[in-house]
Amino acid sequence: MQTRRQRLTTGLAAGTLICSLGAAVADTPQRTHEDRAKVAAILQPPTDFTAPEPFEAKPAGAATVRVIDTTDAFSLPSANIADEMAFSLGNALFQKLWIAAPASTKGSDGLGPLHNARACQDCHLKDGRAPAPTDEGVVPGTFLLRLGLPDLQAIAAHVADPTYGFQLQTSAAPGQTAEGRVTVAWTPLPVTLSDGTVVTLRKPSYGVAALGYGPLDTATVLSPRAAPQMIGLGLLEAIPADEILSREDPDDTNADGISGRANRVDDQLGRFGLKAGQPSLRDQSAQAFFADMGLSTDLHPDPWGDCTASQPACVTAPHGQEPGTRDGLEVDRESLDLVTYYARNLGVPARRKLDDPATLRGKEIFHSLNCVGCHTPKHVTARLPDQPEQSFQLIWPYTDLLLHDMGEALADGLPEHLASGSEWRTPPLWGLGLTQQVSPNAGFLHDGRARTILEAILWHGGEAEAQRNAVIDLAPEDRAALLTFLESL
């Protein structure tokens, strides 16, 4: 059998008004030689940790928004937004409750027939993270379970379960049968820190119950997913592709134990989704309409969503597509573009306690442990005349947008394009300290299993195992400083 390494495939200013709401930066432009020199100087790592770096207070550059102490902290438009009307219309569509066809409200029908949510906002609560399963094993209805057959010979786009498709649909339109419900059981997993403190993690075991269409394939893998927060996505989309690719090190040539690599979707760089399986925000939005709500778009035109040939009642159910109106789709192109514009322009809150001595000490520890080997602190976006909000901004998302092997404890066994069953895209850390203010029942990591930031660190393995062990060995005051820094992001 091939080893993982053998399987790897390598592969600050505003401008004019936006000219196309649907424009997507799937392949951002190359920099000029002059810009490259400027950016290289700006992105040099810090050497002085006694004070914040220049512009660090504004993690999204000119798009940074003020901090508010309510659940709306992730719902503000970028401070430099070009089209507030488009943002408001996109927000209305993001919150819109869809209904099953047939219905008298033609502009809102087409939900399902099988689905997980009725609105985008159902999963991305207040534009933040989805609620996590509780300690008592209660699984929220918006918690997703991806399904598929693992490819044991090579890493490739995964194959859906032949009966249930790519995702377990936990709700159904009238007259239809839901596919089932997600179950979870927890096993306590104690971890002893260097000072003797015991942190008890909760190890999940996921299952399915009340299956509506017979058993799953015996080889089907269950991949749990809690929807991530929405802030700063347009800025991540605007990071030049070649600069992301320049950070790949699949063979760990620098011997730091970290071998990040990019996911690729056909001939495009994957950026979005927990395994970077979508190349653009428009693709990501269309995928959510399709898989989570069973709504057709120009990218996924089938009105029955993720139903399979084994579910004929779903495939032949009434739908909301009307030839001659709204592009003949349940979510027309203009609506998809507006939702994309909304997602692209949700603002990132400013940093807090930036010059606090504990924050600065924690930042120094973060760098010294090489957490920045995956969580790249800062980037400069491309010059994008048609997207002034994202154009040439110095941003601090703390991600390299690359895939990393996180070890068996976090593995889901499900490949996605080039991502293996143990690889995940480095999540951005901006807004980390506000996560549970916005969504009080949210957890951390891909499935929300971690109830605290420290628990999330202690789940790290694979390429990040050295960093995990170093955090365990830290003096209590240094560990507290590290957490203070992370909570300031």
Sequence and secondary structure as in RCSB ss.txt:
>XXXX:A:sequence
MQTRRQRLTTGLAAGTLICSLGAAVADTPQRTHEDRAKVAAILQPPTDFTAPEPFEAKPAGAATVRVIDTTDAFS
LPSANIADEMAFSLGNALFQKLWIAAPASTKGSDGLGPLHNARACQDCHLKDGRAPAPTDEGVVPGTFLLRLGLP
DLQAIAAHVADPTYGFQLQTSAAPGQTAEGRVTVAWTPLPVTLSDGTVVTLRKPSYGVAALGYGPLDTATVLSPR
AAPQMIGLGLLEAIPADEILSREDPDDTNADGISGRANRVDDQLGRFGLKAGQPSLRDQSAQAFFADMGLSTDLH
PDPWGDCTASQPACVTAPHGQEPGTRDGLEVDRESLDLVTYYARNLGVPARRKLDDPATLRGKEIFHSLNCVGCH
TPKHVTARLPDQPEQSFQLIWPYTDLLLHDMGEALADGLPEHLASGSEWRTPPLWGLGLTQQVSPNAGFLHDGRA
RTILEAILWHGGEAEAQRNAVIDLAPEDRAALLTFLESL
>XXXX:A:secstr
   HHHH        S  S TT   SS     HHHHHHHHHHT   S  SS  TTTT TTGGG B   SSTTTT 
SB TT S HHHHHHHHHHHH   B SS S GGGB   SEES SSHHHHSGGGS  B   TT    TT EEEEEB 
 SSS  S B BTTTBTB   EE TT     EEEEEEEEEEEE TTS EEEEEEEEEEEES SSS   TT EEEEE
     TTHHHHHTS HHHHHTT  TT TT SS   B  EETTEE  BSTT  BSSHHHHHHHHHHHHH    SSS
  TTTT  TT HHHHTS     TTSGGGSSS HHHHHHHHHHHHTB  B  SSTT HHHHHHHHHHHHTTGGGTS
   EE    TT TTTTT EE       EEE  GGG     BTTB TTEEE    TTGGGHHHHSTTB BSTTS B
SSHHHHHHT  GGGHHHHHHHHHS HHHHHHHHHHHHT 
